[in-house]
């Protein structure tokens, strides 16, 4: 499967539903990859070959560095495009959670 083509096709469909112009460049899209035991979101698609997909994991804030990863395609369970509006809402939600509350 060619993920780059699929992401661009998905973007065209989402843009049509939202009555907006689709983003034409893969570098403009935030994507998500769900593997057998891990979710990577938000990411930027970089490249792929027959067996591997390479992507850049973006940090939730500016205090961390981005990380590049290459993982086997046969371990991908699902994939999609990140709704950037929801990403901002999720970021605000997680910023409101105090770390001590997670360990009660």
C-alpha positions as CSV (number, residue, x, y, z in Angstrom):
1,X,0.0,0.0,0.0
2,X,1.2,3.5,-0.8
3,X,0.5,5.6,2.3
4,X,1.3,8.9,0.7
5,X,-1.3,8.4,-1.9
6,X,-3.9,7.3,0.6
7,X,-3.3,10.3,2.9
8,X,-3.8,12.7,0.0
9,X,-7.0,10.8,-1.1
10,X,-8.3,11.1,2.5
11,X,-7.5,14.8,2.6
12,X,-9.5,15.4,-0.6
13,X,-12.5,13.6,0.9
14,X,-12.2,15.5,4.3
15,X,-11.8,18.8,2.5
16,X,-14.9,18.1,0.4
17,X,-17.0,17.4,3.5
18,X,-15.7,20.5,5.2
19,X,-16.3,22.6,2.0
20,X,-12.7,23.8,1.8
21,X,-9.8,23.4,-0.6
22,X,-7.7,20.2,0.1
23,X,-4.1,20.5,1.0
24,X,-2.1,19.3,-2.0
25,X,1.3,18.7,-0.3
26,X,1.9,15.7,2.0
27,X,4.2,17.9,4.1
28,X,1.2,20.0,5.1
29,X,-0.7,17.1,6.6
30,X,-0.6,15.8,10.2
31,X,-1.0,12.1,10.2
32,X,-1.4,9.3,12.7
33,X,-0.1,5.7,12.7
34,X,-1.5,3.0,14.9
35,X,0.8,0.0,15.3
36,X,0.2,-3.2,17.2
37,X,1.1,-1.8,20.5
38,X,1.6,2.0,20.0
39,X,-0.1,5.1,18.6
40,X,2.0,7.8,17.0
41,X,0.2,11.1,16.7
42,X,0.7,13.8,15.4
43,X,3.3,12.9,12.8
44,X,4.6,14.1,9.5
45,X,4.9,11.6,6.7
46,X,8.5,11.4,5.3
47,X,8.9,8.4,3.0
48,X,8.2,4.7,2.5
49,X,9.4,1.7,0.5
50,X,7.9,-1.8,0.1
51,X,8.5,-2.8,3.8
52,X,9.0,0.4,5.8
53,X,7.3,3.7,6.4
54,X,9.3,6.7,7.8
55,X,7.7,9.5,9.7
56,X,8.5,12.4,12.1
57,X,6.8,12.3,15.5
58,X,6.0,15.9,16.6
59,X,6.2,16.8,20.2
60,X,3.1,18.0,22.1
61,X,4.9,21.2,23.0
62,X,8.1,23.1,22.3
63,X,10.1,21.6,25.2
64,X,10.8,18.3,23.4
65,X,12.5,17.5,20.1
66,X,10.9,15.8,17.2
67,X,11.9,12.2,16.6
68,X,12.2,10.4,13.3
69,X,11.1,6.7,13.1
70,X,10.9,4.0,10.5
71,X,8.6,1.0,11.3
72,X,7.5,-2.0,9.4
73,X,4.4,-1.6,7.3
74,X,3.1,-5.1,8.2
75,X,2.8,-3.9,11.8
76,X,0.5,-1.0,10.9
77,X,-3.0,-1.6,12.3
78,X,-4.6,1.7,11.2
79,X,-3.7,5.2,10.0
80,X,-5.3,8.5,9.3
81,X,-5.2,12.2,9.1
82,X,-5.2,14.3,12.3
83,X,-7.9,16.9,12.7
84,X,-5.8,19.9,13.6
85,X,-8.8,21.5,15.5
86,X,-9.1,18.5,17.7
87,X,-5.3,18.5,18.3
88,X,-5.5,22.0,19.8
89,X,-8.5,21.0,22.0
90,X,-6.6,17.9,23.2
91,X,-3.5,19.9,23.9
92,X,-5.6,22.3,26.1
93,X,-7.2,19.4,27.9
94,X,-3.9,17.7,28.7
95,X,-2.4,21.0,29.9
96,X,-5.1,21.2,32.5
97,X,-4.3,17.8,34.0
98,X,-1.9,18.0,36.9
99,X,0.6,15.1,36.9
100,X,-0.1,14.3,40.6
101,X,-3.7,13.5,39.8
102,X,-2.7,10.6,37.5
103,X,-1.0,8.8,40.4
104,X,-3.8,8.7,43.0
